[in-house]
Amino acid sequence: MKTLNILILAIIFSFKIQAQTTVVTSTVSVKGNCDDCKERIENAADIKGVKNSNWDKDKKVLTVTFDSKKVTLTQIEEAIAKAGHATATKTADAKAYKKLPECCQYEQGACKETK
């Protein structure tokens, strides 16, 4: 009987743990050109609840892993837009965009990196 009770509790506990999993990995298109953009985009995405982010310069895609109980993908995109980079659903802050280095002003096309 004791073994059965322990088994039942273990099953209930495992279901509870699965239900509490809120870590999500998503991708979002983010405009940018170079390694400086990559650093800025990933730093902007590093807000409370974000576990990891990686922007692919060639694909222009950010892969972000976050706790959906603490932050939403929309909030992450808003943080990136405030840093001057447009996302799939958010327009870049105009003042922040104008402050970007010339190479990072993606609306002008690709930059010629000297790195």
Disulfide bonds with the S-S distance in Angstrom:
Cys103-Cys111 2.05
